[in-house]
Amino acid sequence: MESDLGLWVIPLAILGGAIRVSTPFLFVSLGEVLTERSGRINLGLEGTLVFGAMSGYAAAYLTGSPWLGVLAAAAGGAFFGLIHGLICSLPRVNDIAVGIAMMILGMGLAFYFGKPFVQPVAPDLPSIDFGWWSDVPQVRAALRVNVLFIIGAGLAFAMWWMFRATRVGLVIRVVGDSTDAARAMGLRPALIRTLSTTVGGAFAGVGGAYLSLFYPGSWNEGISSGQGLMAVALVIFARWNPIACFGAALLFGGAGALGPTLQSVGISEGYYLFFAAPYVLTLGVLIATSSPSRAMAGAPGELSITK
Amino acid sequence: MNTGAIGVETLHMTMRFGAFTALDDCSIHVKPGSFHALLGENGAGKSTLVKCMMGFYHPTSGEMLVDRKEARIADPKAAHALGLGMVYQHFTLVPSLTAAENLVISREDAPRVIDWHRERIDLQTFMADMPFQVPLDQPVRALAAGEKQKLEILKQLYLGRRFLILDEPTSVLTPDEADEVLGHVRQLCEEGTISVLMITHKFREVTAYADEVSVLRRGKLVGSGKVSGLSHADMAAMMMGDATLASPSPRMETAGAPVLQVQNARMRDRSGLKDIEIADLTVRAGEIVGIAGISGNGQMELMEILTGQRALDSGTIRINGAPYSATRKEAHKARVRFLPEEPLQNACAPRMSVTENIAFRSFDTGGFWLSPSDMRRRAADLVAAFKVKTASLDSPIQSLSGGNVQRAVLARELSGEVDLLVISNPCFGLDFSAVSEIRARIMAARNSNTAVLLMSEDLDEIMELADRVLVMSEGRISYDAPIAQADIATIGHHMGGHA
């Protein structure tokens, strides 16, 4: 079969990989966009992701329903977001420091509660076969798209619309861009930021559920390879635009699929280097979009990194 | 909804913060459709008064009448409901939102889902009745200061406010922009659309636009009346009371050799989108060169290339004929000193002590070990010489008042021999007595043969101090004249980029 396709296997596998690997990036970065647009940074989303993966897997195993797992992951993520938001609402608390603490706490709790669930097998999330028209198994494999990916893509567009044409969206942008203006308008910045962080946490939790319930599809302590942290870089790369986040998540997903793809066609030279592709891409993106003499365009004015 | 201007009156309003009386038995009356000016120095109680009127503070005693009915104003929302609105000194527009988004979201009844098509039609109908326009589809950050101020006023009208408090509305505008904005406001008053209470310290604007004026000093109402019956001297006397100012030092004739020469300097501006180009700038010894201009036209970037915070793309800087690349070593050798704007942020380590902050120029001239006793002695001398008021030499410098931070930094920068002093907005936010003292120090430095480059948004300051006036606009120096030939109107046009 492989001989029919030749080197076409590589882009095809990268496309399939991009769709498969990008979903957690997408959810975490959408959660981070929501949080950062309200003027706070939540670096704890890596911990939220891992905790979401654990709680999603556990709930799916105990109830037998993967969707209840996703719900449990969202609830767990929302809880972590809420804690972060409440702590950051106290005076003189730094959101970055709290985020790092929450990241470590989230991972620790996930490993502690997740110990009994390493062995059992939980049901997988369903996916939709968009490749039914093709006889080529590689095409069919690449186009087997998980439902969460489709929900995530829809969410990106919905968030873009929300920031443009709903009261909630404009209020979040106001609070994120100018606390003074928000206060003058009679808004309560701390409350709005806390709610945004909570919902953002729920998104990251769902990203975690995807990891444990679909790809790779099991719960263990090494389930996340830093997707939660890289999503923060991805948000900056996407200039806080949800639709650009979707594109960036696909790009990062594709880079993440490079290593396994090349390995599958028998290229083992520089194997670890290709596995490092997403990280190299992260560094490259951050360097390329930085400037010593220029303020960042599109950044919410109240973010502690851009102030 | 009712329309038309409403009158507002405060009766014996008093506000105490602990033992301190910020506002003492103050009664002012703004008649419907009038343009009322509120004059006073910093700390005279103007802000306290308007914050009481808007419900940010609850006065200790006293009452307020809105439209001749007694009003209890619990919070700003209650004030808004009565038709009272305020335009703050610092813009409260959201920079990344467009003008249209800013207007719609500021409404109490902003819809959950915004139908932009309908809102746009409504906004256009609203704008058609207004005496002035602003572009609705650009992000506010792209608007000029004058446009932003117009949008702030439009926003209040859009929200149905009929009594407006304007807090120093022209402090960031060019004279031309100020005249345009205030002219429109005056027109709205004359038409009976709004009544206005304007906080200001510019006598010219009071005379040109206001009907009546009230003057506050140390929390008390010390005078009020029709503007037509008062001269600038009368108003100044009311504001100042019997306080005396340090008179400006006499200007001595000094004509020296060029100290600072900037030639064909190009650099990127802060946004990274535009170039700043200084074709030729020379400052001679014993001369104050004043650069006028609205902030954001490249003054900050010019300051930054001289302090070494920004790289030069091309061109040369020479000091006393020698190339200068703004390292600390070179600045020390060439005796270049700086007084940046907002010195607490830009020239101090706010949480370090007064002694340490004063030592920043000299601490690294010795060997490896510092000498705390020398640092202390030096700081004590300078604090005494420059009359810096501080609880102790070990207090963090951020605990000092604005004027005293400015004095402390000036003391540090003017210690020893200085060939070139670069200054930016030295008197921003200071009260009269601090202002006149700082200016006297600058003049004294000039008279002792220091070359001074003074960037200031305050045109009066430049006219008072400078020997030569330059205007910076859109990243270029567009005007250059000796003070004797400089003319305010022409400078104003250059500041606005209209010449």
Interface residues (C-beta under 8 A of the other chain):
Chain A: A165 T166 R167 V168 L170 V171 R173 V174 D177 S178 D180 A181 A184 M185 G186 S291 P292 S293 R294 A295 A297 G298 P300 G301
Chain B: P76 K77 Y88 H90 F91 T92 L93 V94 P95 S96 L97 E101 V104 I105 S106 A110 P111 R112 V113 I114 D115 W116 R268 R270 S271 G272 R310 A311
